[in-house]
Amino acid sequence: YMQGETAGINMAGGEKLYDKAIPMNAIGFFGLHVITAGSYEGKTYVTRTENTYKKLITKDNLLKGFILIGEIARAGIYTSLIREKTPLDTVDFDLIRERPQLMA
């Protein structure tokens, strides 16, 4: 919808730039859900359990990408950190890495 709004404003003679696009994929197989977003170059933080996998990629004080397998309920929080280019030193990233719901 964000791209559509930008396109509509520009087609109507206005001027708006859409610069928040990030590559993203989501799929589910037999109840196993996977979401990936962003880029994968930088420092990685990996958390694994028997049923989940989480990889977060940071670079230049920003979250650049992630891979979530199994537990994907809070993927939107990570997506927002990437899209808004939120500096990680302005949030408690150590805590958000493990419990993103605390971002609220």
C-alpha positions as CSV (number, residue, x, y, z in Angstrom):
1,Y,0.0,0.0,0.0
2,M,2.9,2.4,0.7
3,Q,4.2,2.0,-2.9
4,G,0.7,2.4,-4.2
5,E,0.2,5.6,-2.3
6,T,3.4,7.0,-3.6
7,A,2.5,6.0,-7.2
8,G,-0.9,7.6,-6.8
9,I,0.5,10.9,-5.5
10,N,3.1,11.0,-8.3
11,M,0.5,10.2,-11.0
12,A,-1.8,12.9,-9.7
13,G,0.9,15.5,-10.2
14,G,2.3,15.4,-6.7
15,E,5.8,14.5,-5.7
16,K,6.6,11.7,-3.3
17,L,9.6,9.4,-2.9
18,Y,9.3,5.8,-1.8
19,D,12.7,4.8,-0.3
20,K,11.6,2.1,2.2
21,A,11.5,-0.9,0.0
22,I,13.5,-4.0,1.2
23,P,13.7,-7.4,-0.3
24,M,11.5,-9.8,1.6
25,N,10.2,-13.4,1.3
26,A,7.8,-15.5,3.3
27,I,6.8,-19.1,2.9
28,G,5.3,-21.9,4.9
29,F,5.7,-25.7,4.4
30,F,3.6,-28.1,6.5
31,G,3.3,-25.6,9.4
32,L,7.0,-24.5,9.3
33,H,7.1,-20.8,8.5
34,V,10.1,-18.9,7.1
35,I,10.6,-15.2,6.7
36,T,13.7,-13.5,5.3
37,A,14.3,-9.8,4.7
38,G,17.0,-7.3,3.9
39,S,20.6,-8.1,3.1
40,Y,23.0,-10.6,4.6
41,E,26.3,-8.8,4.7
42,G,27.5,-7.8,8.1
43,K,27.9,-9.1,11.6
44,T,25.5,-12.0,12.4
45,Y,23.7,-13.0,15.6
46,V,22.3,-16.5,15.5
47,T,19.9,-18.1,18.0
48,R,18.8,-21.7,17.6
49,T,16.4,-24.0,19.4
50,E,15.0,-27.4,18.5
51,N,12.2,-25.8,16.6
52,T,13.4,-22.3,15.7
53,Y,16.2,-20.4,14.0
54,K,16.9,-16.7,14.1
55,K,19.7,-14.9,12.3
56,L,20.0,-11.1,12.5
57,I,22.5,-9.2,10.4
58,T,23.8,-5.8,11.5
59,K,26.2,-3.3,9.8
60,D,27.0,0.3,10.5
61,N,24.9,0.4,13.6
62,L,21.8,-0.7,11.7
63,L,19.8,-3.9,11.4
64,K,20.4,-4.9,7.7
65,G,18.6,-8.3,7.5
66,F,17.1,-11.3,9.2
67,I,16.1,-14.9,8.7
68,L,13.4,-16.4,10.9
69,I,12.4,-20.0,10.8
70,G,9.7,-21.4,13.1
71,E,8.9,-18.4,15.3
72,I,8.0,-15.5,13.0
73,A,5.4,-13.7,15.1
74,R,7.5,-10.6,15.7
75,A,9.1,-10.3,12.2
76,G,7.4,-6.9,11.6
77,I,9.4,-5.4,14.4
78,Y,12.6,-6.4,12.8
79,T,11.3,-5.3,9.4
80,S,10.4,-1.9,10.8
81,L,13.9,-1.5,12.3
82,I,15.4,-2.1,8.8
83,R,12.9,0.0,6.9
84,E,13.1,3.0,9.3
85,K,16.9,2.7,9.5
86,T,16.7,2.9,13.3
87,P,20.2,3.3,14.8
88,L,20.8,0.3,17.1
89,D,22.4,2.4,19.7
90,T,19.1,4.2,20.2
91,V,17.3,1.0,21.3
92,D,18.3,-1.9,23.6
93,F,19.3,-4.1,20.7
94,D,20.7,-6.8,23.0
95,L,17.2,-7.2,24.6
96,I,15.3,-6.8,21.3
97,R,17.5,-9.5,19.6
98,E,16.1,-12.1,22.1
99,R,12.6,-10.6,22.8
100,P,11.5,-8.2,20.0
101,Q,8.1,-7.8,21.6
102,L,9.8,-5.5,24.2
103,M,10.3,-2.9,21.4
104,A,6.8,-1.7,22.1
